[in-house]
Amino acid sequence: MPRAPFRRKSGTRETSQLVRLAEGLSASKSRTEDVYWERELERAVLALLEAGDDEAINRALDRAHDAPGGVFDTLADVVESLSESMTFMTEAGPQRIALFCAPILIWGRTKIPARPLPANVLRDLSVQIGAHIFADGVRFALCDTLFAPDQLPTSYSQTRELLGELKAAIASGRPLKMDPQLLGEAPDVVCDMRMIVGAVQAPEGAPLYAWQTMTTPIEDAMKSALEAWRTQGGAVLKPLLVGFPFQLELPRTFFGACREADLTSRAWSIGAGVAYLEAMTQTPPAQLTATVGGCWGDGLEEYRIGFSIGDATEVAHGCVWPLVTGEDEEAQAIDAIEGALKAAGVGNIVVLSDRLPLEFCDDCGAPYYPNRDGEMLHAELPDAAEGTSVHLH
Ligand SMILES: [Zn+2]
């Protein structure tokens, strides 16, 4: 008789303890009180991370979600911070190391590369990231891979494990070799993101990023760092990404950078979708119709935008506009979507008031997109489009 694999059942005691400590920290009204709660909460989270018990952490986050006030954010902050950064002692005194991510928004007519980065590219990227993003005197190491989002660590403890491996890479002065077998396939989609990932180390309390050391206002300092990174880092990546228009985003500490890139990619994917249709079907943006509709599960989950050519009822391409927590202002989201469509030069914009179903294709899992009549359809390029790779099912 086949036996179920043994699984350590993670205790509800740990979960309750995390939520209780997060409630304490979130209810604290002074720095003095914070210090106690923070230390206790960090100790509890760290023990679970080191035991690889993501189940208990996720359950606590779920429960904190239903708690009033800022309990969820408090707990999530501590969990993310302990997953993406750590301190340790060296002969030179205490050091802090942080995982960072340099997001790249990208689209293409064929499969977007996710691949090992050649040694010369890694070297040149290190020069540029060191010159424009990091503070003087920090040490850092990169992973030798251009990651698709799906290939990043999927749990908090795995994230911390990657940080540990990068800590060793910094000490050895070499990039971290990733095993392509373990990373899995990147999905084949028109518009996506790629990431350069690494870790940066400095004495505890010292600045990690260049903009922390500048005397100009922070916003200007970050903007000039981004501009330099886009120009110089972009030039290094270009030969690797021929035929794939891309845009570099500001490298920052891991979770914040990923979240920020998710937000930026929403408008980018609309521009990319319009450019893709123009490239594949020779349709100028002014002749496109974009239909925007809200898709509902338990609540409003996301907007989907179906692109049709001229008056056609078929959907040629589609984009998803996910909503993030705390962003339930429907009008705001629609304004932003319309703004992005107008910026891309789309001639005709239809906003549906219907509550659309959150439907996906049974065969390939692709989302369905609305046409102007409010029908949810599989996006298919017209037959005449060059080099089509349409799904025929
Ligand atoms: Zn399909």
Residues whose N, C-alpha, C, O or C-beta is under 5 A from the ligand:
A	BS01	ZN	C361 D363 C364 G365 A366 H391
